Amino acid sequence: MAAATAVVTPSGLEDGVSRSRGEGAGEVVVERGPGAAYHMFVVMEDLVEKLKLLHYEEELLRKNNLKPPSRHYFALPTNPGEQFYMFCTLAAWLINKAGRPFEQPQEYDDPNATISNILSELRSFGRTADFPPSKLKSGFGEHICYVLDCLAEEALKYIGFTWKRPTYPVEELEEETVPEDDAELTLNKVDEEFVEEETDNEENFIDLNVLKAQTYRLDMNESAKQEDILESTTDAAEWSLEVERVLPQLKVTIRTDNKDWRIHVDQMHQHKSGIESALKETKGFLDKLHNEISRTLEKIGSREKYINNQLEHLVQEYRAAQAQLSEARERYQQGNGGVTERTRLLSEVTEELEKVKQEMEEKGSSMTDGAPLVKIKQSLTKLKQETVQMDIRIGVVEHTLLQSKLKEKSNMTRDMHATVIPESAVGSY
């Protein structure tokens, strides 16, 4: 975990990002770098580490039966409703951890009121929040990460947490086992093949420079005392025991250093010699293969020329046949076009002929059919019956009119010859 967290502004950007106020009312135009879109992932990872330092798993998640959020839980949209509830729960818990009383939000609380309360508590800690509260309704984004990160920092300050320097574990170097044949090395061979290593504090290893100096002193002392030594008084058994006791300390172990340029040079020379030896053998095979391919290509070329010369008249005939075929295809296309047009005209004429035939059949069937004549006769009979009935009705009406006229005439004649007019008749007039 990082030893320090970058200070972020309310919009989730690092300090130092230039801002400019737009012409619109309250609009802020932020000039963001190419990595600003991924900064909230870094803030979210730091937030998870801070929550672990606050023991949120034991004090919050297990009590409320909640799942632990992932490293990018509030940075990516997954479930807005669930993320918003988790944000409100974490914010309320962090405010309480920072020493401020804050009620745990419920599921059916007003989200606007909850967000305004959280922002007011954030401002009370001295933090700035110059973004609209609607940015927190989505439940994810840089503003969510910023608010929770600020509250987590205030909670850590309240409990007195301080960042300490990292402690690195000390790795113990294991002694490398060296075969007995290569364990004891002469100083001349060491000087020729390897560079002297730095001095080590381990008891089992002897510095080559010190060993050289001791050997030089021993040689000088022995050369100076050779005249005094005339006879050895050392016991062979004690000498063997001393050799066995000192033998582990006399082993010189040379550790190969991969960064030694001399080893790399030797490897390069070995690889070069191997490549040259392999190249000689491979070059012979390649030259042989090249010669065979060249001869084969020459044979193929000569055979191709011979075949072309032998078949030249056949090729000309084939070309003439191809030209005739193309001409025949063109004539066929032209004829095929004329046939298609005539086929279309034939289909149109056939359709008209079918219509005429159908009309003639209908007319012929209507001419040979006696049903219309029967209908005409029935209609005439009906007309005659209706005419007789009309004549009867006309006669009845004429008779009725004649009776009425006669009655009226008789009444007028009676009135004219009447000498006394009855009173009743006068009164009626």
FENCOR-V114799 format. One record per residue. N is the residue number from 0. RES is the residue in three letters. PHI is phi in radians with two decimals (none if undefined). Layout:
n->[N	N]
res->[RES	RES]
phi->[PHI	PHI]
//
This chain:
n->[0	1	2	3	4	5	6	7	8	9	10	11	12	13	14	15	16	17	18	19	20	21	22	23	24	25	26	27	28	29	30	31	32	33	34	35	36	37	38	39	40	41	42	43	44	45	46	47	48	49	50	51	52	53	54	55	56	57	58	59	60	61	62	63	64	65	66	67	68	69	70	71	72	73	74	75	76	77	78	79	80	81	82	83	84	85	86	87	88	89	90	91	92	93	94	95	96	97	98	99	100	101	102	103	104	105	106	107	108	109	110	111	112	113	114	115	116	117	118	119	120	121	122	123	124	125	126	127	128	129	130	131	132	133	134	135	136	137	138	139	140	141	142	143	144	145	146	147	148	149	150	151	152	153	154	155	156	157	158	159	160	161	162	163	164	165	166	167	168	169	170	171	172	173	174	175	176	177	178	179	180	181	182	183	184	185	186	187	188	189	190	191	192	193	194	195	196	197	198	199	200	201	202	203	204	205	206	207	208	209	210	211	212	213	214	215	216	217	218	219	220	221	222	223	224	225	226	227	228	229	230	231	232	233	234	235	236	237	238	239	240	241	242	243	244	245	246	247	248	249	250	251	252	253	254	255	256	257	258	259	260	261	262	263	264	265	266	267	268	269	270	271	272	273	274	275	276	277	278	279	280	281	282	283	284	285	286	287	288	289	290	291	292	293	294	295	296	297	298	299	300	301	302	303	304	305	306	307	308	309	310	311	312	313	314	315	316	317	318	319	320	321	322	323	324	325	326	327	328	329	330	331	332	333	334	335	336	337	338	339	340	341	342	343	344	345	346	347	348	349	350	351	352	353	354	355	356	357	358	359	360	361	362	363	364	365	366	367	368	369	370	371	372	373	374	375	376	377	378	379	380	381	382	383	384	385	386	387	388	389	390	391	392	393	394	395	396	397	398	399	400	401	402	403	404	405	406	407	408	409	410	411	412	413	414	415	416	417	418	419	420	421	422	423	424	425	426	427	428]
res->[MET	ALA	ALA	ALA	THR	ALA	VAL	VAL	THR	PRO	SER	GLY	LEU	GLU	ASP	GLY	VAL	SER	ARG	SER	ARG	GLY	GLU	GLY	ALA	GLY	GLU	VAL	VAL	VAL	GLU	ARG	GLY	PRO	GLY	ALA	ALA	TYR	HIS	MET	PHE	VAL	VAL	MET	GLU	ASP	LEU	VAL	GLU	LYS	LEU	LYS	LEU	LEU	HIS	TYR	GLU	GLU	GLU	LEU	LEU	ARG	LYS	ASN	ASN	LEU	LYS	PRO	PRO	SER	ARG	HIS	TYR	PHE	ALA	LEU	PRO	THR	ASN	PRO	GLY	GLU	GLN	PHE	TYR	MET	PHE	CYS	THR	LEU	ALA	ALA	TRP	LEU	ILE	ASN	LYS	ALA	GLY	ARG	PRO	PHE	GLU	GLN	PRO	GLN	GLU	TYR	ASP	ASP	PRO	ASN	ALA	THR	ILE	SER	ASN	ILE	LEU	SER	GLU	LEU	ARG	SER	PHE	GLY	ARG	THR	ALA	ASP	PHE	PRO	PRO	SER	LYS	LEU	LYS	SER	GLY	PHE	GLY	GLU	HIS	ILE	CYS	TYR	VAL	LEU	ASP	CYS	LEU	ALA	GLU	GLU	ALA	LEU	LYS	TYR	ILE	GLY	PHE	THR	TRP	LYS	ARG	PRO	THR	TYR	PRO	VAL	GLU	GLU	LEU	GLU	GLU	GLU	THR	VAL	PRO	GLU	ASP	ASP	ALA	GLU	LEU	THR	LEU	ASN	LYS	VAL	ASP	GLU	GLU	PHE	VAL	GLU	GLU	GLU	THR	ASP	ASN	GLU	GLU	ASN	PHE	ILE	ASP	LEU	ASN	VAL	LEU	LYS	ALA	GLN	THR	TYR	ARG	LEU	ASP	MET	ASN	GLU	SER	ALA	LYS	GLN	GLU	ASP	ILE	LEU	GLU	SER	THR	THR	ASP	ALA	ALA	GLU	TRP	SER	LEU	GLU	VAL	GLU	ARG	VAL	LEU	PRO	GLN	LEU	LYS	VAL	THR	ILE	ARG	THR	ASP	ASN	LYS	ASP	TRP	ARG	ILE	HIS	VAL	ASP	GLN	MET	HIS	GLN	HIS	LYS	SER	GLY	ILE	GLU	SER	ALA	LEU	LYS	GLU	THR	LYS	GLY	PHE	LEU	ASP	LYS	LEU	HIS	ASN	GLU	ILE	SER	ARG	THR	LEU	GLU	LYS	ILE	GLY	SER	ARG	GLU	LYS	TYR	ILE	ASN	ASN	GLN	LEU	GLU	HIS	LEU	VAL	GLN	GLU	TYR	ARG	ALA	ALA	GLN	ALA	GLN	LEU	SER	GLU	ALA	ARG	GLU	ARG	TYR	GLN	GLN	GLY	ASN	GLY	GLY	VAL	THR	GLU	ARG	THR	ARG	LEU	LEU	SER	GLU	VAL	THR	GLU	GLU	LEU	GLU	LYS	VAL	LYS	GLN	GLU	MET	GLU	GLU	LYS	GLY	SER	SER	MET	THR	ASP	GLY	ALA	PRO	LEU	VAL	LYS	ILE	LYS	GLN	SER	LEU	THR	LYS	LEU	LYS	GLN	GLU	THR	VAL	GLN	MET	ASP	ILE	ARG	ILE	GLY	VAL	VAL	GLU	HIS	THR	LEU	LEU	GLN	SER	LYS	LEU	LYS	GLU	LYS	SER	ASN	MET	THR	ARG	ASP	MET	HIS	ALA	THR	VAL	ILE	PRO	GLU	SER	ALA	VAL	GLY	SER	TYR]
phi->[none	-1.14	-1.38	-2.56	-1.84	-1.16	-1.33	-2.02	-1.50	-1.05	-1.49	1.51	-1.80	-1.25	-1.10	1.86	-1.36	-1.21	-2.21	-2.52	-1.36	-1.38	-1.30	-1.17	-1.27	1.39	-1.54	-2.05	-1.73	-1.90	-1.50	-1.87	-1.42	-1.19	-1.71	-1.18	-1.19	-1.80	-1.18	-1.16	-1.16	-1.15	-1.11	-1.17	-1.13	-1.09	-1.10	-1.08	-1.14	-1.17	-1.12	-1.15	-1.12	-1.50	1.02	-1.30	-1.18	-1.38	-1.50	-2.11	-1.20	-1.20	-1.19	-1.64	1.00	-1.93	-1.43	-1.18	-1.22	-1.37	-1.16	-2.16	-1.13	-1.57	-1.64	-2.14	-1.35	-2.12	-2.46	-0.99	-1.11	-1.15	-1.15	-1.16	-1.12	-1.15	-1.10	-1.10	-1.11	-1.13	-1.11	-1.10	-1.16	-1.17	-1.12	-1.15	-1.17	-1.42	1.63	-1.94	-1.26	-2.62	-1.29	-1.22	-1.17	-1.76	-1.20	-1.76	-1.30	-1.23	-1.14	-1.12	-1.14	-1.10	-1.13	-1.10	-1.13	-1.14	-1.18	-1.13	-1.15	-1.11	-1.19	-1.17	-1.40	1.59	-1.59	-1.66	-2.51	-1.65	-2.33	-1.16	-1.11	-1.14	-1.13	-1.58	-1.26	-1.21	1.49	-2.63	2.11	-1.20	-1.22	-1.08	-1.08	-1.13	-1.10	-1.15	-1.14	-1.10	-1.14	-1.15	-1.11	-1.15	-1.15	-1.14	-1.12	-1.18	-1.46	1.41	-1.37	-2.28	-1.38	-1.90	-1.21	-1.22	-1.83	-1.72	-1.21	-1.54	-1.61	-1.51	-1.41	-1.42	-1.26	-1.45	-1.43	-2.01	-1.01	-1.13	-1.19	-1.77	-1.22	-1.66	-2.10	-1.40	-1.18	-1.14	-1.19	-1.13	-1.15	-1.36	-1.73	-2.23	-1.60	-1.14	-1.51	-1.26	-1.21	-1.99	-1.59	-1.29	-1.35	-1.43	-2.08	-2.02	-1.22	-1.19	-1.11	-1.11	-1.10	-1.07	-1.10	-1.11	-1.12	-1.10	-1.13	-1.09	-1.10	-1.16	-1.16	-1.16	-1.15	-1.32	-1.80	-1.10	-1.25	-1.39	-1.48	-1.94	-2.65	-1.45	-1.88	-1.41	-1.35	-1.15	-1.18	-1.13	-1.13	-1.14	-1.09	-1.15	-1.11	-1.12	-1.24	-1.58	-1.00	-1.07	-1.39	-1.50	-1.33	-1.84	-1.83	-1.80	-1.48	-1.31	-1.81	-1.16	-1.53	-1.27	-1.25	-1.21	-1.11	-1.12	-1.14	-1.07	-1.10	-1.09	-1.13	-1.09	-1.10	-1.11	-1.12	-1.10	-1.12	-1.13	-1.14	-1.24	-1.19	-1.07	-1.14	-1.19	-1.10	-1.09	-1.11	-1.16	-1.11	-1.10	-1.11	-1.11	-1.14	-1.12	-1.12	-1.12	-1.11	-1.13	-1.14	-1.12	-1.07	-1.11	-1.12	-1.13	-1.12	-1.14	-1.12	-1.08	-1.12	-1.10	-1.16	-1.21	-1.83	-1.14	-1.18	-1.16	-1.15	-1.11	-1.08	-1.11	-1.15	-1.12	-1.11	-1.11	-1.14	-1.09	-1.11	-1.13	-1.12	-1.09	-1.14	-1.11	-1.12	-1.12	-1.09	-1.11	-1.11	-1.12	-1.14	-1.13	-1.09	-1.11	-1.12	-1.18	-1.11	-1.13	-1.09	-1.10	-1.13	-1.12	-1.11	-1.11	-1.10	-1.10	-1.09	-1.12	-1.10	-1.09	-1.05	-1.12	-1.13	-1.12	-1.08	-1.10	-1.14	-1.09	-1.15	-1.22	-1.27	-1.44	-1.44	-1.62	-1.10	-1.10	-1.09	-1.10	-1.12	-1.13	-1.08	-1.06	-1.14	-1.11	-1.06	-1.15	-1.13	-1.09	-1.05	-1.13	-1.15	-1.09	-1.11	-1.14	-1.08	-1.07	-1.12	-1.12	-1.10	-1.09	-1.15	-1.11	-1.07	-1.13	-1.17	-1.10	-1.12	-1.16	-1.12	-1.10	-1.11	-1.17	-1.14	-1.15	-1.16	-1.18	-1.13	-1.13	-1.21	-1.21	-1.56	-1.35	-1.54	-1.94	-1.64	-1.10	-1.13	-1.07	-1.23	-1.13	-1.06	-1.23	-1.38]
//
